[in-house]
Amino acid sequence: MRTALVVLAASVVLLLGVIVGRTILHQPEAIGNVETVTIDLDEDAISRHLSEAIQIKTVSYQRQDDFQAREFEAFIDWVKKTYPEVNDAMTLTRLGGYTLLYRWEGSDPDLKPILVTGHYDVVPVIPGSEKQWQYPPFGGEIVDGVIWGRGALDDKSAVVAQLEAATYLTQSGFAPKRTVYFSFGHDEELGGPNGAAKVAEYLADQDVQLAWSLDEGSFLFDGMLPGVEELIATINVAEKGSLTLNIVAKSAGGHSSMPPRRTAVGILAEAITALEAKPVPGGLSGLSEQMFDTASRYMSFGNRMLFANRWLFDGLIENRLSDVAFSNAMLRTTTAPTMLSGSVKVNVLPIEAVATVNFRLHPRDSVERVLDHVKSIVENADVEVRLPRGSGVAASPVSSWESTGYRAVERAVRETYGEVVITPGLMIGGTDSRHYGKVADDAYRFNPMTVSQNDLTGFHGTNEKISVANLAQGTRTYVRIVSLGSME
């Protein structure tokens, strides 16, 4: 008995030693010395230009009949007037009516070009929410070093920062080795069918294959990942796909005064509850594994211990990550019931009750796999799963995070922001890169501005804003991205 206890104690000590030792070794990887680059900018002029851009109401309405062509023409005229150096140094092609494609000729035609892009259309302000804005949504007001208004983050700040960066480079006499394209889309908020899609078609017709493209996407996150105090720059190397399904519950209709034991609405509620209880299987593998492996090296000892010893704590890690919406979306295809419909009248039992459910597809999952998963959970004699025509879009290919393009963006961030955590990431929403990626070896999605938890409600919501300092720092990073990316 005593021998068994000694063996058990020795085993526990050995196990603890292994766990602690692996945790100690789970440190940030050594990074070569990168010196901070000083770039002097006129921050007041840059902020004033974003303010002016916000005041032009380039809104993408869902109904095509609501399209305000004069606002988009006004924005195009404003770009030409405000950035004459860009228009002098580059050739401009208008595509889809209002999307701007600038071409900056490189000195080496044998090198594949690069593309830096953003979109200048914005979503509408939610009707009735105008009074909830601290400053008018299209006022572009600058107050205490902050620029307010629709598009301040999504995505006029990136467009202005790119134009400012291009202006800075042309004024400095910079000459790219690779040809550089800048594309400014006008309908990204509608999926980019007449903007980015037309640009991709145009480049393909011109036999242009890009080395890489850089679109909107992630940011430098401040305090977004629990346990990590440093800024985290996630350079998204892929984006999720999208699938919308209708879950249809059926039952006998009739008068609401004599309902059956199980109504269509009740059956539908059971189906949706079952679907939410059994999400699409996820896990830390591939891109998700790389992202959290990198980020966890900057966490406290306790959290590092979990990630350093995944062989022991993998289940606990995934449970914890699944409880946080942001990290859960990185692990799996997400399930989101978004719309419900039933009876046409308060006292009429519906024959069919319908729930619309939106899935954002992880790169590991196909449309077919998710459809089969949903059917296995909810489909029976009373419930049907319907796939609306054209609703399934697969996730994008995963771009390399070892390429010169990724390294150029990574180095540019370090040169302007200093010591930050940089990791490849997964875009959980949709961008115009779904189109640009068709003509690029690699497609990256990253805005070099800082975003905190408090900023998130501004995206498509109220009180969208960005600080002048944040905008200027993003501009400096674009200067270095174009400089480094076009010379390698």
C-alpha angles and dihedrals in degrees: 000000000000091000091052091052091050091050091048092049092048090050091051091049090048092049092049090048091053092047094048093043093052090047093052090051092048094093133138112283116256112265125201117250109276116187120218112250119222115219117178112214136174096245093181091056093047093050091046090053092052088048090054091047092052091053091062104085101222093166122171104216120193091234112069089212089067093058111128104210093179091062092053091046088050090054092050090050089048092053091051092048097043098043107037093154091060092051091047096049098041140047117241127215121183115213131185088009099286111029114106121218115186121192120202107193115231126213095236113058091185092069119086113246126243130222128216114187150170138163130246100197117099137198120258121265109256106259111253094019096091093100090054090066114097088216128016110286093231097032096094089210119180111212126169093342096313128111113214130201150073109310096025088121104008099074125302090085089065093045092050092044091052092049090048091049091050090049092050091051095047092048089050091055094246115167117195121226093205119048109257124210125197117195124189111190125209102197108036090125087062095047099273099264094148098029121037092017090056091047090053091048091049093050091047090051088051090051090243116155112184122221087217143334131218119206136163117291131111128017140204099286121216114202094342098123114058113241097020116102097177123085110269118213108195109192101201112225096180140019131218124255125231134234127178120196132182115222106204122195118194133203141147113285128218141117119337090229090072107037121176120242090262119033126195089251092052092048090049091050090054091050094050092046090052091048094052091046091057109043122184107283113263137172147161104289137124113348094004091052092051092049097050094039089058097042095044091061087072095050130102119281094262095053092041088054091060095049094041090056103041090147085072106026104034095114092049091048094052092047091052094046091047090058092063115071095216097050094037089059089056092054103050153357104289127227118216124172103206111165137033133192134176137138127018092220138033095243098040122093110225120239088208131025115194133200120190111213124191121206123193105209121227113220090251092060129073127207089250094052094052092045090053090047092054094046092051090057106040112013116105140122091300101037130058128188113217126193112209112223113270095005099120120086118170122227116267123261114271111253123218120268090195097062128109089248094057091044091052092054091044093051092046090055092050092047092055104030102030120211108016134143110258122190139154111259145185122249107227095193132049129271139176087265087089084076102032091050089067090070099034132081088217131013122203129190117203139127112204095222129104121252129185132191090266092059096057097082088061093067103096087338138079133309097020109185147151131200121245090236091051092051091048093050090051089052091052090051092051088051089057094041092056092041095050097034096051096048101051 
